[in-house]
Amino acid sequence: MTDQAIIWHNPRCSKSRDALKQLQAAGIEIETRRYLDNPPTPDELDAILKLLQLEPAHIVRTHETLYRELGLKDKQLSRQQWLELLSQHPKLIQRPIVIYRNRAVVARPPEKV
């Protein structure tokens, strides 16, 4: 098992930057994934959600303009539909997500790291 943490990171997000700083301060080796530039596949999202023990709808940024533009508020989507949607529109994924030692957390607030 590796002691490397993976952070799904958006450098424009202060919470994401703070979580990254906390990992660095702890001396943990970090792999940074800029998920907006390198979107996760539906299978990757499924695996992360299993680690998070959450359903896809629980990691959706519901205040994003795109969420409203896509009319998602009252839509009933299957798990697979959510996975595909989040893969196509990674801006809707809550961030940052930190994966470490076979566990994952949505690091909001960053102290959750």
C-alpha positions in Angstrom: 0.0 0.0 0.0 1.3 3.4 -0.9 1.4 6.4 1.4 0.7 8.7 -1.6 -2.5 10.8 -1.4 -4.3 11.7 -4.6 -6.2 15.0 -4.6 -8.8 15.9 -7.3 -7.8 19.5 -7.4 -9.1 22.8 -8.9 -6.3 25.4 -8.4 -8.9 28.2 -8.7 -10.8 26.9 -5.6 -9.6 28.2 -2.2 -10.8 25.1 -0.4 -8.9 22.9 -2.8 -5.7 25.0 -2.4 -6.1 24.8 1.4 -6.5 21.0 1.4 -3.4 20.7 -0.8 -1.5 22.9 1.7 -2.6 20.7 4.6 -1.4 17.6 2.8 1.9 19.2 2.0 2.3 20.4 5.6 1.8 16.9 6.8 4.6 15.7 4.6 2.4 13.4 2.6 3.5 12.5 -1.0 0.8 13.9 -3.3 -0.4 13.2 -6.8 -2.4 16.1 -8.0 -5.1 15.5 -10.5 -6.6 18.5 -12.1 -9.9 16.9 -12.7 -11.3 19.7 -14.8 -8.5 19.2 -17.3 -8.4 15.4 -16.9 -12.0 14.4 -16.1 -12.6 11.1 -14.3 -14.3 8.3 -16.2 -17.6 6.9 -15.0 -15.8 3.9 -13.7 -13.3 6.1 -11.8 -16.2 8.1 -10.3 -18.0 4.9 -9.3 -14.8 3.6 -7.5 -14.3 6.9 -5.7 -18.0 7.1 -4.7 -17.7 3.6 -3.2 -14.7 4.8 -1.1 -16.7 7.9 -0.1 -19.7 5.7 0.6 -21.9 8.3 -1.2 -24.2 8.3 -4.1 -23.3 10.5 -7.1 -26.0 13.1 -6.3 -24.2 13.8 -3.0 -21.0 15.1 -4.7 -22.8 17.4 -7.1 -22.3 21.2 -6.9 -25.9 22.2 -6.9 -25.1 25.9 -6.8 -23.2 25.8 -10.1 -24.8 27.7 -12.9 -24.3 24.6 -15.1 -26.5 22.6 -12.7 -29.4 25.0 -13.3 -28.7 25.2 -17.0 -28.9 21.4 -17.3 -32.2 21.5 -15.4 -30.9 19.0 -12.8 -32.8 20.2 -9.8 -35.9 18.0 -10.2 -34.4 15.3 -12.5 -34.4 11.7 -11.3 -31.3 10.1 -12.7 -30.0 6.6 -12.3 -26.5 6.0 -10.7 -25.1 5.3 -14.2 -26.6 8.5 -15.7 -25.1 10.5 -12.8 -21.7 8.9 -13.4 -21.8 9.7 -17.1 -23.0 13.3 -16.5 -20.3 14.0 -13.9 -17.7 12.6 -16.2 -18.9 14.8 -19.1 -19.3 17.8 -16.8 -16.6 17.6 -14.1 -17.3 21.2 -13.1 -20.3 19.7 -11.2 -18.1 17.6 -9.0 -17.7 18.8 -5.4 -14.0 19.4 -4.6 -11.5 18.7 -3.5 -11.7 14.9 -3.2 -8.7 13.4 -1.4 -8.0 9.6 -1.7 -5.5 8.2 0.8 -4.9 4.7 2.2 -8.0 3.2 0.5 -10.2 5.9 1.9 -11.7 9.1 0.3 -13.1 12.3 1.6 -14.7 15.4 0.1 -12.4 17.9 1.9 -14.9 20.6 2.6 -13.9 22.1 4.9 -10.2 21.4 4.2 -9.8 20.3 7.8 -11.5 17.0 6.9 -8.2 16.0 5.3 
